[in-house]
Amino acid sequence: MHPEKIRQVTRLPAQQRYDYCVRRVADTQEVWGLHHDGWATAQVDGKVAIPFWPEAAFAQACASGDWANFQPRAIALDDFLNKWLPGMARNGQLASVFPVPQCSASVAAPADLLADLRDETAQYE
């Protein structure tokens, strides 16, 4: 990915990054997380939040600090929609959508992210 694209997209406000992520994930049929002996997580309002990105390069940019040993790993969109998000909802977890270094992410309930991704993917059918 071109460094200028990374710079421009990571400077977008959180809601615009969320929208970009939903569109890109629907287009590529995969979402990215960070993995190292388990998936990267964060705490948001006392709940576990799992961060997700639309492309590996954006996830890699956040592989520092507590996540320094983590590597981007793809998750097939079908698995994400049918297994991950329902499981996260059952576990009371949140989705941290497209965090970037030194900036906040959009935090979404798994059911909301699931609905947004289903709406977006329906446009591709």
PANUVO-716700 format. One record per residue (C-alpha): residue in three letters; chain; x, y, z. Coordinates in pm, 1 decimal, padded with zeros to 6 digits. Layout:
<r><aa>ALA</aa><ch>A</ch><X>X</X><Y>Y</Y><Z>Z</Z></r>
...
This chain:
<r><aa>MET</aa><ch>A</ch><X>00000.0</X><Y>00000.0</Y><Z>00000.0</Z></r>
<r><aa>HIS</aa><ch>A</ch><X>00128.0</X><Y>00344.0</Y><Z>-00086.3</Z></r>
<r><aa>PRO</aa><ch>A</ch><X>00249.8</X><Y>00539.0</Y><Z>00221.4</Z></r>
<r><aa>GLU</aa><ch>A</ch><X>00050.8</X><Y>00846.1</Y><Z>00114.8</Z></r>
<r><aa>LYS</aa><ch>A</ch><X>-00272.8</X><Y>00644.0</Y><Z>00116.0</Z></r>
<r><aa>ILE</aa><ch>A</ch><X>-00193.8</X><Y>00515.3</Y><Z>00464.5</Z></r>
<r><aa>ARG</aa><ch>A</ch><X>-00123.5</X><Y>00869.6</Y><Z>00585.8</Z></r>
<r><aa>GLN</aa><ch>A</ch><X>-00442.2</X><Y>01014.0</Y><Z>00435.4</Z></r>
<r><aa>VAL</aa><ch>A</ch><X>-00674.8</X><Y>00739.1</Y><Z>00555.3</Z></r>
<r><aa>THR</aa><ch>A</ch><X>-00532.8</X><Y>00727.4</Y><Z>00908.7</Z></r>
<r><aa>ARG</aa><ch>A</ch><X>-00592.7</X><Y>01102.7</Y><Z>00943.0</Z></r>
<r><aa>LEU</aa><ch>A</ch><X>-00966.6</X><Y>01065.3</Y><Z>00880.8</Z></r>
<r><aa>PRO</aa><ch>A</ch><X>-01198.5</X><Y>01116.3</Y><Z>01179.7</Z></r>
<r><aa>ALA</aa><ch>A</ch><X>-01302.4</X><Y>00795.6</Y><Z>01357.8</Z></r>
<r><aa>GLN</aa><ch>A</ch><X>-01649.6</X><Y>00776.4</Y><Z>01196.4</Z></r>
<r><aa>GLN</aa><ch>A</ch><X>-01506.4</X><Y>00819.7</Y><Z>00846.4</Z></r>
<r><aa>ARG</aa><ch>A</ch><X>-01248.1</X><Y>00546.4</Y><Z>00919.9</Z></r>
<r><aa>TYR</aa><ch>A</ch><X>-01532.6</X><Y>00322.3</Y><Z>01038.1</Z></r>
<r><aa>ASP</aa><ch>A</ch><X>-01724.1</X><Y>00382.0</Y><Z>00714.2</Z></r>
<r><aa>TYR</aa><ch>A</ch><X>-01407.6</X><Y>00321.7</Y><Z>00509.4</Z></r>
<r><aa>CYS</aa><ch>A</ch><X>-01345.8</X><Y>-00001.1</Y><Z>00699.1</Z></r>
<r><aa>VAL</aa><ch>A</ch><X>-01698.2</X><Y>-00132.9</Y><Z>00637.4</Z></r>
<r><aa>ARG</aa><ch>A</ch><X>-01675.6</X><Y>-00054.4</Y><Z>00263.8</Z></r>
<r><aa>ARG</aa><ch>A</ch><X>-01326.7</X><Y>-00201.2</Y><Z>00225.4</Z></r>
<r><aa>VAL</aa><ch>A</ch><X>-01403.5</X><Y>-00518.0</Y><Z>00422.7</Z></r>
<r><aa>ALA</aa><ch>A</ch><X>-01715.3</X><Y>-00577.6</Y><Z>00213.0</Z></r>
<r><aa>ASP</aa><ch>A</ch><X>-01507.6</X><Y>-00527.7</Y><Z>-00101.0</Z></r>
<r><aa>THR</aa><ch>A</ch><X>-01213.8</X><Y>-00753.3</Y><Z>-00007.0</Z></r>
<r><aa>GLN</aa><ch>A</ch><X>-01419.1</X><Y>-01009.3</Y><Z>00190.6</Z></r>
<r><aa>GLU</aa><ch>A</ch><X>-01169.9</X><Y>-01005.4</Y><Z>00477.9</Z></r>
<r><aa>VAL</aa><ch>A</ch><X>-01101.4</X><Y>-00815.4</Y><Z>00796.6</Z></r>
<r><aa>TRP</aa><ch>A</ch><X>-00768.1</X><Y>-00792.1</Y><Z>00977.7</Z></r>
<r><aa>GLY</aa><ch>A</ch><X>-00672.9</X><Y>-00832.3</Y><Z>01340.3</Z></r>
<r><aa>LEU</aa><ch>A</ch><X>-00342.3</X><Y>-00854.4</Y><Z>01525.7</Z></r>
<r><aa>HIS</aa><ch>A</ch><X>-00238.9</X><Y>-01195.0</Y><Z>01655.7</Z></r>
<r><aa>HIS</aa><ch>A</ch><X>00038.5</X><Y>-01330.8</Y><Z>01879.9</Z></r>
<r><aa>ASP</aa><ch>A</ch><X>-00050.4</X><Y>-01624.3</Y><Z>02104.3</Z></r>
<r><aa>GLY</aa><ch>A</ch><X>-00404.1</X><Y>-01487.1</Y><Z>02087.8</Z></r>
<r><aa>TRP</aa><ch>A</ch><X>-00574.1</X><Y>-01183.4</Y><Z>01941.9</Z></r>
<r><aa>ALA</aa><ch>A</ch><X>-00490.9</X><Y>-00827.1</Y><Z>02044.2</Z></r>
<r><aa>THR</aa><ch>A</ch><X>-00741.6</X><Y>-00670.6</Y><Z>02280.8</Z></r>
<r><aa>ALA</aa><ch>A</ch><X>-00792.9</X><Y>-00343.0</Y><Z>02461.2</Z></r>
<r><aa>GLN</aa><ch>A</ch><X>-01016.0</X><Y>-00222.3</Y><Z>02744.0</Z></r>
<r><aa>VAL</aa><ch>A</ch><X>-01299.3</X><Y>00020.5</Y><Z>02672.2</Z></r>
<r><aa>ASP</aa><ch>A</ch><X>-01526.8</X><Y>00123.4</Y><Z>02958.8</Z></r>
<r><aa>GLY</aa><ch>A</ch><X>-01436.3</X><Y>-00192.5</Y><Z>03148.7</Z></r>
<r><aa>LYS</aa><ch>A</ch><X>-01514.0</X><Y>-00422.8</Y><Z>02855.4</Z></r>
<r><aa>VAL</aa><ch>A</ch><X>-01283.0</X><Y>-00615.2</Y><Z>02625.4</Z></r>
<r><aa>ALA</aa><ch>A</ch><X>-01260.1</X><Y>-00456.0</Y><Z>02282.0</Z></r>
<r><aa>ILE</aa><ch>A</ch><X>-01101.3</X><Y>-00641.0</Y><Z>01991.9</Z></r>
<r><aa>PRO</aa><ch>A</ch><X>-00943.4</X><Y>-00414.8</Y><Z>01727.7</Z></r>
<r><aa>PHE</aa><ch>A</ch><X>-01008.2</X><Y>-00474.3</Y><Z>01357.7</Z></r>
<r><aa>TRP</aa><ch>A</ch><X>-00873.3</X><Y>-00310.2</Y><Z>01043.5</Z></r>
<r><aa>PRO</aa><ch>A</ch><X>-00965.8</X><Y>-00311.4</Y><Z>00674.0</Z></r>
<r><aa>GLU</aa><ch>A</ch><X>-00615.4</X><Y>-00394.3</Y><Z>00549.1</Z></r>
<r><aa>ALA</aa><ch>A</ch><X>-00296.0</X><Y>-00552.1</Y><Z>00684.7</Z></r>
<r><aa>ALA</aa><ch>A</ch><X>-00089.5</X><Y>-00233.0</Y><Z>00652.0</Z></r>
<r><aa>PHE</aa><ch>A</ch><X>-00318.2</X><Y>-00043.8</Y><Z>00889.9</Z></r>
<r><aa>ALA</aa><ch>A</ch><X>-00304.6</X><Y>-00325.4</Y><Z>01146.1</Z></r>
<r><aa>GLN</aa><ch>A</ch><X>00074.8</X><Y>-00338.9</Y><Z>01115.0</Z></r>
<r><aa>ALA</aa><ch>A</ch><X>00094.7</X><Y>00034.8</Y><Z>01189.4</Z></r>
<r><aa>CYS</aa><ch>A</ch><X>-00061.5</X><Y>-00037.8</Y><Z>01531.0</Z></r>
<r><aa>ALA</aa><ch>A</ch><X>00170.6</X><Y>-00328.1</Y><Z>01616.9</Z></r>
<r><aa>SER</aa><ch>A</ch><X>00365.6</X><Y>-00136.9</Y><Z>01882.4</Z></r>
<r><aa>GLY</aa><ch>A</ch><X>00359.6</X><Y>-00089.0</Y><Z>02257.7</Z></r>
<r><aa>ASP</aa><ch>A</ch><X>00151.7</X><Y>-00366.9</Y><Z>02414.0</Z></r>
<r><aa>TRP</aa><ch>A</ch><X>00104.1</X><Y>-00514.1</Y><Z>02065.9</Z></r>
<r><aa>ALA</aa><ch>A</ch><X>00470.0</X><Y>-00494.7</Y><Z>01957.5</Z></r>
<r><aa>ASN</aa><ch>A</ch><X>00501.1</X><Y>-00871.1</Y><Z>01900.3</Z></r>
<r><aa>PHE</aa><ch>A</ch><X>00170.7</X><Y>-00901.4</Y><Z>01717.3</Z></r>
<r><aa>GLN</aa><ch>A</ch><X>00135.3</X><Y>-00961.8</Y><Z>01343.6</Z></r>
<r><aa>PRO</aa><ch>A</ch><X>-00157.9</X><Y>-00885.7</Y><Z>01112.5</Z></r>
<r><aa>ARG</aa><ch>A</ch><X>-00378.9</X><Y>-01186.4</Y><Z>01044.5</Z></r>
<r><aa>ALA</aa><ch>A</ch><X>-00671.4</X><Y>-01201.2</Y><Z>00803.8</Z></r>
<r><aa>ILE</aa><ch>A</ch><X>-01015.7</X><Y>-01323.4</Y><Z>00902.8</Z></r>
<r><aa>ALA</aa><ch>A</ch><X>-01250.8</X><Y>-01430.1</Y><Z>00623.5</Z></r>
<r><aa>LEU</aa><ch>A</ch><X>-01558.1</X><Y>-01208.3</Y><Z>00615.1</Z></r>
<r><aa>ASP</aa><ch>A</ch><X>-01791.8</X><Y>-01508.8</Y><Z>00627.9</Z></r>
<r><aa>ASP</aa><ch>A</ch><X>-01627.5</X><Y>-01629.3</Y><Z>00952.0</Z></r>
<r><aa>PHE</aa><ch>A</ch><X>-01630.6</X><Y>-01276.2</Y><Z>01090.0</Z></r>
<r><aa>LEU</aa><ch>A</ch><X>-02003.8</X><Y>-01234.2</Y><Z>01023.9</Z></r>
<r><aa>ASN</aa><ch>A</ch><X>-02116.4</X><Y>-01580.9</Y><Z>01127.7</Z></r>
<r><aa>LYS</aa><ch>A</ch><X>-01877.6</X><Y>-01671.9</Y><Z>01410.4</Z></r>
<r><aa>TRP</aa><ch>A</ch><X>-01671.8</X><Y>-01379.3</Y><Z>01539.2</Z></r>
<r><aa>LEU</aa><ch>A</ch><X>-01932.6</X><Y>-01107.9</Y><Z>01582.2</Z></r>
<r><aa>PRO</aa><ch>A</ch><X>-02204.8</X><Y>-01333.7</Y><Z>01729.1</Z></r>
<r><aa>GLY</aa><ch>A</ch><X>-01946.1</X><Y>-01483.5</Y><Z>01967.7</Z></r>
<r><aa>MET</aa><ch>A</ch><X>-01826.2</X><Y>-01138.9</Y><Z>02071.3</Z></r>
<r><aa>ALA</aa><ch>A</ch><X>-02185.9</X><Y>-01034.8</Y><Z>02139.8</Z></r>
<r><aa>ARG</aa><ch>A</ch><X>-02240.5</X><Y>-01342.9</Y><Z>02359.2</Z></r>
<r><aa>ASN</aa><ch>A</ch><X>-01917.7</X><Y>-01266.9</Y><Z>02547.2</Z></r>
<r><aa>GLY</aa><ch>A</ch><X>-02006.6</X><Y>-00901.8</Y><Z>02606.7</Z></r>
<r><aa>GLN</aa><ch>A</ch><X>-01711.0</X><Y>-00779.9</Y><Z>02399.5</Z></r>
<r><aa>LEU</aa><ch>A</ch><X>-01688.5</X><Y>-00475.8</Y><Z>02174.9</Z></r>
<r><aa>ALA</aa><ch>A</ch><X>-01533.8</X><Y>-00413.8</Y><Z>01833.9</Z></r>
<r><aa>SER</aa><ch>A</ch><X>-01271.2</X><Y>-00142.1</Y><Z>01810.4</Z></r>
<r><aa>VAL</aa><ch>A</ch><X>-01302.4</X><Y>-00050.4</Y><Z>01444.3</Z></r>
<r><aa>PHE</aa><ch>A</ch><X>-00994.0</X><Y>00081.7</Y><Z>01266.1</Z></r>
<r><aa>PRO</aa><ch>A</ch><X>-00785.7</X><Y>00223.3</Y><Z>01551.3</Z></r>
<r><aa>VAL</aa><ch>A</ch><X>-00480.3</X><Y>00420.9</Y><Z>01447.7</Z></r>
<r><aa>PRO</aa><ch>A</ch><X>-00174.4</X><Y>00521.0</Y><Z>01651.7</Z></r>
<r><aa>GLN</aa><ch>A</ch><X>-00235.4</X><Y>00822.3</Y><Z>01878.6</Z></r>
<r><aa>CYS</aa><ch>A</ch><X>-00602.7</X><Y>00841.6</Y><Z>01782.3</Z></r>
<r><aa>SER</aa><ch>A</ch><X>-00930.4</X><Y>00695.1</Y><Z>01896.5</Z></r>
<r><aa>ALA</aa><ch>A</ch><X>-01123.7</X><Y>00425.2</Y><Z>01718.0</Z></r>
<r><aa>SER</aa><ch>A</ch><X>-01494.5</X><Y>00382.3</Y><Z>01665.2</Z></r>
<r><aa>VAL</aa><ch>A</ch><X>-01616.0</X><Y>00138.1</Y><Z>01924.6</Z></r>
<r><aa>ALA</aa><ch>A</ch><X>-01914.8</X><Y>-00064.4</Y><Z>01810.9</Z></r>
<r><aa>ALA</aa><ch>A</ch><X>-02138.1</X><Y>-00329.3</Y><Z>01956.8</Z></r>
<r><aa>PRO</aa><ch>A</ch><X>-02084.8</X><Y>-00647.3</Y><Z>01754.3</Z></r>
<r><aa>ALA</aa><ch>A</ch><X>-02451.9</X><Y>-00648.5</Y><Z>01647.6</Z></r>
<r><aa>ASP</aa><ch>A</ch><X>-02417.8</X><Y>-00295.4</Y><Z>01504.2</Z></r>
<r><aa>LEU</aa><ch>A</ch><X>-02102.1</X><Y>-00381.0</Y><Z>01310.4</Z></r>
<r><aa>LEU</aa><ch>A</ch><X>-02267.7</X><Y>-00700.1</Y><Z>01186.7</Z></r>
<r><aa>ALA</aa><ch>A</ch><X>-02568.9</X><Y>-00504.5</Y><Z>01059.1</Z></r>
<r><aa>ASP</aa><ch>A</ch><X>-02348.7</X><Y>-00245.2</Y><Z>00887.2</Z></r>
<r><aa>LEU</aa><ch>A</ch><X>-02138.0</X><Y>-00513.3</Y><Z>00717.5</Z></r>
<r><aa>ARG</aa><ch>A</ch><X>-02445.1</X><Y>-00709.2</Y><Z>00606.9</Z></r>
<r><aa>ASP</aa><ch>A</ch><X>-02599.7</X><Y>-00391.0</Y><Z>00463.6</Z></r>
<r><aa>GLU</aa><ch>A</ch><X>-02279.3</X><Y>-00311.7</Y><Z>00275.2</Z></r>
<r><aa>THR</aa><ch>A</ch><X>-02225.1</X><Y>-00664.5</Y><Z>00144.4</Z></r>
<r><aa>ALA</aa><ch>A</ch><X>-02587.0</X><Y>-00679.1</Y><Z>00022.9</Z></r>
<r><aa>GLN</aa><ch>A</ch><X>-02495.8</X><Y>-00405.7</Y><Z>-00226.8</Z></r>
<r><aa>TYR</aa><ch>A</ch><X>-02240.7</X><Y>-00643.6</Y><Z>-00381.7</Z></r>
<r><aa>GLU</aa><ch>A</ch><X>-02493.1</X><Y>-00921.9</Y><Z>-00446.7</Z></r>
